[in-house]
Amino acid sequence: MNELNELKQKGKVPDLAYFGGGKEFGKVLHVGKPNIGSRETFMKMMNDLLDRGWLTNNGPYVREFEARIARQANAKHCIAMCNGTIALEIAVRALGMRGEVIVPSFTFVATAHCLQWQEITPVFCDIEPTTHTIDPEQIERLITPRTTGIIAVHLWGNSCNIAALEKIAKRYNLKLLFDASHALGVSHKGVRIGNFGDAEVFSFHATKFVNCFEGGAIVTNNDNMAEKIRLMKNFGFDGLDNVTYLGTNGKMSEPSAAMGLTSLDNMQDFIASNESNYRAYSRNLLSVPGCSMLRYDELEENNFQYIVVEINEAAFGLSRDQLVQLLHAENIRARRYFYPGVHNMEPYRSNSPSAGLVLSVTKRVTSEVMSLPTGTAVDTGIVQRICDLISFISANSSEIRQKLQ
């Protein structure tokens, strides 16, 4: 795309190198770049656990991490896991889900895989246009005699319509599990996420604002379910040589827990950085036509973890995909989320070829949404430059479109 430098020669480009001609950003700005807390604290814990020789199997750092997540969520139980996907799989199995389970298609593929992996059929439901979370009004028409549960996703850090979902689950005697991978530190009507449905699952993958390298957790207020999950994540062992339940290996390791504790120590700093970036993006993108940001509910606790933008091609002048292409050329690794929708991925595309017929909002959102870099690797100065670039692209979209054809 170096030919776009011709625009600069016409005096239409600010004193910046655009579209690969020189790279506006020397370093690559990734969506989901890990936040790193205190290295000194982390290395101290690493030396301690190496000296102790206790690297896994429910060590003291894992137990401390579980206790702190439970306190943070104001929930009775937290069971730490090796990753969020295994946590979802174990939660599904612990709840006795089978047959069919209703899920959104606009989510990370693990939300559906955790079902299909256990020969449970995901039935895809459309989403609400403003929050991008599952639409309760669409759920009831998808319920059949084979339906045993609902998995709803708190997306971007915005919570689902929990009251409506709980009402449906109670009416039809369905299990209700929340994928809360994006929602640590978030509240719904003043109550922390972690207290809703039968259980909620957090992710602590490296891309999450609090991370354990790889990690996940199930939080629940159900004593019996918590006991069952603790058995299931450790092969069913109840004591040294006593296996009492069918289980697998879902345990979190001590190094992962140490990273998680380091992240929790710095959690408020991470949120403050996210919020500062969010407000800077909001100010700077407000006047860009066809570019609308997803908003957080200021009456609730938020983690401001994602900068989510919808691009209306008619108003912006270019498609979302064309904009992402131009941003990538300048080392801004914007991401299309959750493109192209899980129902368009295998094996679901083959198993349910007509699923998309009832997913009109999902279809639109997957073609318009992108996520922009944030976190501690980004500051308001970088945000300003990213927004200047997006504004420039929109203002010159006619000339740029011709060059892209």
C-alpha positions, 0 to 999 in steps of 0.5 A: 500500500505504499502508493497511498503515500501519493496522498501525502504529496498532495498535502492531504496527509499529516506528518505521519507515515501511513499504510506501511510506507514507514510504519506509524508505530515502530513497535507492534501494538497488540490487542490483548498484550499481557499486563505484567505486574511486579517482577520482583514480587513474582520472582520472589514467589518463584524462588520460594516455590522452587526452594519448597519443591511444591510445583503443583497439586493444590499448593499454597499459592493455588489455595491463596489464589482461590481464596482471593478470587472468592473474596474479590467476587464475594462468592463462597467457593473458587476452584482454580483450573489450568485454563478457562476451557477446562473450567467450562468443560468441568462445570458443564459436566458437574451440572449434568448438562447433556442433549442440547445447550443454548449458547451465543455464536458471538463468543470465543469458540471454547464456549461451544467446544466445551459442549461439543467435546462432550457430545452435547449439541450447542444451539446458537442464539442471537445477541442483543445489538447494544451489549452483544450478549445473548438475547433472552427474547430469542432463547425460548423459541430454541428450547426443545425437550432435549434442552438441558441448559444455557451458557450465557457470556458476559461479553467485554465486561458487560453483564448479560440480562441476568434476571431474564435468563434466570427466569427462563432457566427456572421456568424450564428447569434448565441449568444456567452457567455463565462464561465470565471470562471477560468479567472479573471485577465487574458488577451487575446491579451492585452484585459482583459477577461470580454470584449468578446462575449455578456457577460462573467461569473466569479465564486468566489467560495471558490476554486477560487483564489479570492473568496466570499465564494460562488459568481459569476458575469456577466460582459458585455458591453451591456447596455440593457443586463445589465439592464435586468440582474439586474432585473432578479437577483432580482425577476424582481423588478424595485423599491419597489413594481414594478415587471416588468420582470420575475426573480429569486433570484440571489443576492449576500449577503453583507458577501460574498461581504465583503469576495470578497473585502478582496480577491481583496485587496490581489489579487496580492499577491495570483497571486504572490504565484501562479506564484512562485509555477507554476515556481517551478513545471515547473522547477522540473517536466521538467525532469520527463518522460511522465509528461507535464505541461500546460503552460501559455502565458507569453505575457498575464496577467495570474492568474497562478491559476491551476497547470495542468499536463498530464500523458502519461502512456507509458512514465511515467510508470503508469497511471494518475489514479495510480499516483493520487492514490499514491499521495492521500496516501501521503495526496496530494489530486491531482484532475482528471479534468474534469473526466469523461467528462460531456457527461459521466454524467447524464442526458447527458449520457442517453440523448446523448449516442453517443456524445463521438464519436466526442470527441476524444481529450476530451476522451484522456485528461480526462484520462491523466490530473490532477491538483496539489496543489497550492495557498497560502497554498503551497510554493516552498519547498512543491512543491519541495517535491511533485515533488521529489515524482512524480519523484521517482514514475516514476523512480520506476514505474516498481516495483510499477506497480507490487505492484499495480496489 
